[in-house]
Every structure is written in C-alpha cells, then in structure tokens.
Amino acid sequence: MQVLNVVGAGRVGRSLARLWHQAGAVRLGGVCTRRTDSAADAVAFIGAGQALALDAMPPAALWLLAVPDSELAAVAETLAGRIDRGTVFHASGALTAAVLAPLAARGLATASAHPALSFAEPARAVREFAGTPVALEGDAAACQTLSALFAAIGGAPFPLAAAAKPGYHAACAIASNYAVVLADLALRTAQRAGLDAATARAVLAPLAGQSLANAFTLGPAAALTGPVARGDAATVALHLAGLDQVPADADAYRALGRLALQLAAPGLEPARIAAVHEALAR
C-alpha cells in the first residue's frame, strides 16, 4: 500500500486524508502543519499518521500539499531539496501544477487536484464527498495515479487544461462563495424588514434551494422569476427604496438586477426592458 504524506492539514487536507484512510487506499505517513497542536488535532481527526515537522517526514510515494496558495511555491522549493521520487500534488483550484516546477525538475510527477466541494466543516465534507467532481491537471502519470486515488473514495475525476483553471475556479467561487454572500444579503434584508433570524432562514433557505435547483435543471433563463423577469419596474423601484438605507446593499441589488435583465431581455418587450433599466439606474 502506498504511503501518503500530508503537508498542510487544514479542512481540505484532513478531510481527504481521512477519506483515503477509511477507504484503505493509502497508508498515512507524516502529517505536517505550521503548529504542532494543529497537526496532532489533524492526526486525531484522520485516525492515522504521525504529526511531524517537514524535515522529519518519512519517504512516501504520494505527497499532498494542502497549504494556502501563497505558500505552495515555497513548500515545493523546500521539498525539492529533500525528495527525488513519487507523486506530489496540490489541491488549489486556481493554481496549476506549474507551481510545483522545482519538484518536476527533480523528476517527480506533479499535478493539481481540486475537489468541487465546500470543506467548511470537515466531518460533513467526509460524509458528503461521494460523487464530488475532481478537476485533475498536470503530468499525465500523476493524473492517472490521482484518478484512481479519488475514484477509490467516490470522487468523479475529470481532466482540466492548465489554461482553463482560472476561469474554472472563478466559476466555482461564484457558485459557492458568492452564493453564500447572496444568502447573507438576503438574510440581512429580511431581518431589516422585521423578520427574526429563525423566520428569515425558514423563509429563504427553501426558496434559495429551489431556485438554484431550477437554474441547473431547467436552465437559468427558464428558472428566472420575479419582478425583473416580468419587466415590473415599479416593484424594482419599491425594492430599491427600501434598500437605499444601506448603499452597498442597494448597489449589489442594482448589479444583480442588471444581470437578471440581460437574462430576461429576450422574453420582454423593449418598453419593459427600458423601464426596468431606468429603475435600476436611479
């Protein structure tokens, strides 16, 4: 069984390591983080491995670098002076395998592997990982190894060209991170209108879930409903009158409204498009 060393055992690193350990896909070697207490906590969560400093990590066929993007190049440079064989991969969605160039120059197989899943809560991520798409990019041999490794824990690996990574990751950020920001905007707006926090969540959570499900099932244009979709400029103006007490929120509504209008425009009369555009411009 191949040994896996994990460098950076935050939410992503510890989640993946636990999944591979539970599946019997690897044998955990060292687990390294910036703080020894964090490494020990990660080992406890994973259920295997040993908390070690980077220079004390054992030989391994597989190295997962799950450190912040800003630290990847430095970690790769450090490791390049210490290891000369194996597969090294990182989990960044935005960066390519090129950031591991010092290791590739030493003859190691390098790649990036990005699971399209929110790892906000590791225990939940572990429970919900099955079926998660995983974008693989980099050395062909490394991607072949990682494809089998992720398939062993229920992942759905797919190839991604290096040039596509920035756009791919932007799409993931919009769908995941900015969806959270929109939820916050909606919740705050509802609470300013007088709903308590629990009621706001009860009203908005199913509505948001249904709308997103419709967007991905029916297509965005067919799923779009509401005042902009029907060209109701008066309601848009009414919304903005209430939102203008928080200028940043009103600006966000206007920006989203303009995007919604672009989506809805093919089904609207020109006069309605103009009226909504004017309401959003006030």
PyMOL commands that set and color helices and strands:
alter all, ss='L'
color gray80, all
select helices_A, chain A and resi 11-23+36-46+54-56+69-80+97-104+122-128+140-151+162-175+177-192+197-218+220-223+233-243+247-267+270-281
alter helices_A, ss='H'
color red, helices_A
select strands_A, chain A and resi 3-7+27-32+50-51+62-65+87-90+109-115+133-138+156-159
alter strands_A, ss='S'
color yellow, strands_A
deselect
rebuild
show_as cartoon
